[in-house]
Amino acid sequence: MNDRFLRACRREPVDATPVWFMRQAGRYMPEYRKLREKHSLLQLCKTPELAVQVTLQPLPLGVDAAILFADILLPLEPMGAPFEFAAGEGPVIRDPIATRSQIDALRLIDPEDSLAYVMTTIRALKRELQVPLIGFAGGPFTLASYLVEGGKSANFAKTKKLMFGAPDAWALLMEKLAEVVRRYLRAQVAAGVDAVQLFDSWVGDLAPADYVEHVQRHSRHVLRDVQTATGVPVIHFGTGTATLLESMRDAGGTVLGVDWCTPLDQAWARIGYDRAVQGNMDPCALLATREVAVKHAQRVLDAAAGRPGHVFNLGHGILPETPVDHVRAVVEHVHGAGGRGSA
Ligand code: CP3
């Protein structure tokens, strides 16, 4: 078993810097696009044999961890908020949350039961993998934003109107989402995942005071519980978080995600060296040439300076237009001359 990734999460010495990529299974890979010609995204997620196959697709690139193939929105369906993935538009929630009674009606699910297909996928993957398996869930704020907006949003106007205008209803929504996410991550660990990541992708759209007032304790409910009850590394991820890093750290996480707008050395100094960090290459730096990609990877490695506790990743997911060759070149560079084991 290659345990570099888990060792780095625990800030232990490693033989080379571990690397994996958010969205490492996906449309930039020809093998994935081929499967998507025959199956919808939800079919891939809900059919364990297919989800296993997709999870394994990026491993020949040499990455040090696998991430479960699923989607952060899956728990919304059994909670009572079904959705679809519309071609080219991303997710569409059938009945977006607009009233208190809709929030009251959301169910606190048992993920072992209503997301049993995810647990089946995890158990099957654990029989095949030589690298650690990362489970994941959406952060309460990010999930709430999809539920309220009904899909992607440019400014989160409806979400923030609820948050600022009806703080009690907002708090109930966040409590329900946090409790479901807590149970879901615990179930994934029980099924066998070796680490989990909380994707709070859009939390960076909040002012720091609003994050602290309306989001932080709900994220803490998830992060603290999963960390203390399971002992597996917990990665706390967001983007646009330059002004939120300390508040996100205080909410919890063994490893803090760092986007590309904050230099990694500065981010790490603010977070504190008692936590590991993950990131922070610009996903767009993979698009130009192999040389450019490797140069940006080296910049991240230089900022990490061989300190124990660096997991190499992008600051956000791999873009569909990314050349597979550039990804492979970065993996080789991080593992080779550029990537240092911690002294
Ligand atoms: O390889 C992996 O990282 C694991 C699989 C994974 C998916 N979604 C599959 C997927 C993961 C970790 C996610 C997380 C996810 N899903 C997030 C948080 C991460 C992030 O990028 O910020 C969010 C916000 C979602 C919700 C979601 N799912 C959106 C907004 C979209 C549409 C946007 C797009 O890229 O088209 C999806 C669709 C989705 N989920 C795809 C994949 C591989 C797109 C591919 C497809 O349509 O086949």
Boltz pocket constraint, residues with backbone or C-beta under 6 A from the ligand:
constraints:
  - pocket:
      binder: B
      contacts: [[A, 21], [A, 22], [A, 23], [A, 24], [A, 25], [A, 26], [A, 27], [A, 36], [A, 41], [A, 67], [A, 68], [A, 69], [A, 70], [A, 71], [A, 72], [A, 73], [A, 85], [A, 89], [A, 90], [A, 91], [A, 136], [A, 152], [A, 199], [A, 201], [A, 317]]
      max_distance: 6.0
